[in-house]
């Protein structure tokens, strides 16, 4: 297998990722000494990464990732499509599997204004947060998955919005585990879908780093959409008070958020952005119990829409390794 691991690493897939997310859980590399066994590994790799098995079989064949013509990369001019291609292939595959395996989902009912999305959520929830936003997406036919494990040899991404046939799917992949942070990322990617920046048969949008600002028109539209869904305003609707300690900020966010039906975590996050005081905001999120837990919320929502115990073995292995899913 050494020749295969070497060639896969050259195109962005490290050995650990391949072993933990793609190869069967019973796999041992000494099995590859038998050609029929190695063929099993080659087939699994080909299925998830899109290579031809004949190329994987030939130790002298240089592997080439699928072309990136249908990717629109946003948010980081210094990163190229080729540098994130390995991660994007994994994200696209995860999106396809989610679209194929989710059961009893309604059809996507088309674009909606940010105000309509917010109003729909507030009919059943006190405010818009990650949990209520996930519920909205799934109940409107939009799949959501978070990648907790991506190839180390490929550049990371923050999020991706795409269509798998007629099913829109959002893939999140940032290192953030704070629900307010991830809620903003999810709302941003939802904005790309609702503003029709992506469509069935069209390009997929890849956001490389959502913590950075971007003057791109579509990125600005998606940011405004996210802000309006989360807060009711297309930009943070308050003037930050400077000098607040983390504890005082958390208490102020609770009061402000309750009076305006905004999640306190969102208030804290917007304060951090507006006042450029992210350290205080991070500590305030800790006071609010909003520092971790986003990944588990997304995985839990995904788990509920998949048929437990009825996934193909290779699908369960891939989603378990990449998205932390156990069914």
HELIX and SHEET records of a PDB file:
HELIX    1   1 UNK A    2  UNK A   10  1                                   9    
HELIX    2   2 UNK A   15  UNK A   21  1                                   7    
HELIX    3   3 UNK A   29  UNK A   33  5                                   5    
HELIX    4   4 UNK A   35  UNK A   49  1                                  15    
HELIX    5   5 UNK A   53  UNK A   57  1                                   5    
HELIX    6   6 UNK A   81  UNK A  101  1                                  21    
HELIX    7   7 UNK A  114  UNK A  122  1                                   9    
HELIX    8   8 UNK A  130  UNK A  139  1                                  10    
HELIX    9   9 UNK A  179  UNK A  194  1                                  16    
HELIX   10  10 UNK A  217  UNK A  231  1                                  15    
HELIX   11  11 UNK A  246  UNK A  260  1                                  15    
HELIX   12  12 UNK A  264  UNK A  275  1                                  12    
HELIX   13  13 UNK A  278  UNK A  287  1                                  10    
HELIX   14  14 UNK A  294  UNK A  305  1                                  12    
HELIX   15  15 UNK A  313  UNK A  323  1                                  11    
SHEET    1   A 5 UNK A  71  UNK A  74  0                                        
SHEET    2   A 5 UNK A 204  UNK A 207  1                                        
SHEET    3   A 5 UNK A 159  UNK A 164 -1                                        
SHEET    4   A 5 UNK A 167  UNK A 172 -1                                        
SHEET    5   A 5 UNK A 143  UNK A 146  1                                        
END                                                                             
